[in-house]
Amino acid sequence: MRLHRVGIAGLVLLLAPVAGAQTKISGLHKCAKPELMGTAEVGDKAGHTMTLLKHSCPWTTPMEMEGAKSTD
């Protein structure tokens, strides 16, 4: 659940400049359950690890920005 929140926060930060330009964007995608790719020690502190996940999020409704629709 925490990783899901981090992903949403990242998406918000990624789209923030677009929101500032007041360009209308719409679309809908559905993400499957993440697939665990691996875990590794970070090395700065004992027990501090980094986990890599793979998501598959196809667009169920294409993203549209000013009339142009996404294809991927």
ABEGO torsion letter per residue (X at the ends): XAAAAAAAAAAAAAAAAAAAAGBBBBEBBBBBBBBBAEBBBAGABBGBBBBBBBBBBBBABBBBBGGBBBAX
